[in-house]
Amino acid sequence: MTYLTKLLLALGVVLAFGLAAPEVQAQVNPTERSVNEDALFQALGSNAPITGRVTIPDQAAGALIKPENKAWAVLQGQTLHTLSIWAVVGMVALLAAFYAVRGKIRIDSGPSGRTILRFNAIERFAHWTLASTFIILALSGLNLIIGKTMILPLIGENAFGTLSAWGKIAHNFLAWPFMAALIMIFLLWVIHNVPSKIDLEWIKQGGGLFKKGVHPPARKFNAGQKVIFWAVIIGGAGLSWTGIMLLFPAEAGAPADWQFFQIIHALIAAGLSAIVIAHIYIGSVGMEGAFDAMGSGEVDENWAKEHHSLWVEEVKTSQSRNNAQASTPAE
Ligand code: HEM
């Protein structure tokens, strides 16, 4: 082979490869600016923002995690965690101490055997819808805050995963019947929960909760129940508003606003749960005869006279008025 032939052959090979692979040369080297995991973890541990590249006009979207997001994660993981546990454990301990000292609050004059209608079917339906949805919402919400550290180690990853997935679905969907029931009990009971002078006397006497035989007068709801009512209404409305913002983050605004709603949501939930635990105690094991009001709807007359004397008088007066009207012959 002559020198010229060799040269032409070499030129042909170079040209053939050069023309066949123009695509490869034009491509971006994919590893040249890929994520460096070390740098990412360092940024995660420090106070620096974690940013990436975006090709959309909103360059702010490139910031994956900002310092304020980290502050929120710490607040969520530590402060809210501790607060939620203490709200529940603290109230249970307080009630256990109260039970140890005072015992079950009995009907002092004993049951009479006669009953009086306290809550009709609509009122009980609204109450139990509110109560059952609230309890599931509270437990599934608490799982989001303390589940990973307290429940996961107890039941393992698989069970915890299933529980949390169902909990999330329940939380998102039961919020709606909770809100409907909240509106119902507001409409049904607001008229009985307007503060009045009688409440001051009830508060002065500690509602008779701490001393046997003490029974301050009360209408349908005493001052303590009015506090529960307004806590449930105001707290429930706050939970509903912040909850809707969490369900529809686009409405909530910036991620920082979303985190603000999450903190308020968790704080109200912790406070209201503690109040509701006290309510459940007094409405069940804490007071003889109380549960019947929401069970059958009928309470013992002596229970009613001891705890809601003015309400009993009102009911009796209106009953005798109705009886008198019924027995008056039509003209
Ligand atoms: C197993 C749980 C519960 C039991 C045993 C229970 C029991 C009762 C009872 C017996 C009453 C009537 C008291 C009376 O005759 O004056 C009542 C009223 C009421 N309940 Fe419940 N309840 C429970 C859960 C809840 C929950 C979770 C909420 C709210 C989230 C709630 C909200 C209310 C409100 C606002 C009232 C009227 C105000 C008051 O009596 O304090 N209840 N409940």
Boltz pocket constraint, residues with backbone or C-beta under 6 A from the ligand:
constraints:
  - pocket:
      binder: B
      contacts: [[A, 118], [A, 127], [A, 130], [A, 131], [A, 132], [A, 134], [A, 135], [A, 185], [A, 220], [A, 221], [A, 224], [A, 225], [A, 226], [A, 228], [A, 229], [A, 232], [A, 276], [A, 279], [A, 280], [A, 283], [A, 284], [A, 290], [A, 291], [A, 292], [A, 293], [A, 294], [A, 295]]
      max_distance: 6.0
